[in-house]
């Protein structure tokens, strides 16, 4: 891992479409709350506590994220170099 972060997102959080600002692949674990992740192609994923994902959109159109439960959410991020 090149970085490990636990981040709390407030109630009502919404981030427009973006790519990973660190330009690295990330593994994420949803710790608390519910998040909605949307892709530009219309795909949508609801993440609940215990859900594990691999986020590999460091280039391209990216994704949007929002608070799906109304009470905020917490995510554990592990950034990893793209060549692994």
N, C-alpha and C positions, 0 to 999 in steps of 0.2 A: 504494500500500500504506500502511496505517496502522500496521503493525507486522510485523516479520520475526523469527522465533524458530526456532532449531534445538534440539530437545529430545530427550534420550536417556531412554528408558523402561527400567527394570531388568528383568532376567529375572523371569518370573512376574507381571509387572504386570497388573492388572485394574482397570478403572474401570467402575463401575455406570452405568446410564443417566444421561446428562447432556446439556445443551445447551452451546453455546459460551459460556464465562463472560464473554467480552468482548462478547457480543451482536453479533458481526460475522460475515460470511461468511468462510470461509477456503479458501485453495487449499493443498493439501498435496502434498509429494513424499516418498515413502518412500525414505529414504537407505540404511538398513541393517536387517537383520532382517525378521521377518514379523509382521504385526499382523492380528488378526481384529476387524472392525467389525460389530456387530449392530444391527439396527433393531427397533423394537417390533413391526413388522408381520411379523417373522420373517425378513426379508431378512438375508443375511450376505455379507460381502465379505472376502476375504483379500488383504491388500496386501503386495506383495513389493518389493524394491529396484527403483526406477525407475517405480513406479506413481504416477500423478498423479491427485488427486481434488479435487472441489469440495465442500466441506462447507457446507451451507446450512440447518442446523437450529438457528438461534439462538433459536427459539421452538418450543414444542410438546414432544413426548415425547423427542426427542434420540436418542442412540445410546450403545452400550456399546463399550468397546475393551479388548482383551487381547493379551498376548504369545502369538502362535500358534506360535512356533518354539522357545521355551524358553531363548533366550539374550538376550532384550531386543530393542529396536528403536530406530531413530533416525528422526525425522520433521522435515522442514523445513516450517514453517508461514508462510504469508503471509496476514495478516488484511487484509481490504478492506472499505471501507464498504458497507453493504447496498444503497445506492442506485446502485451501479455495476454 
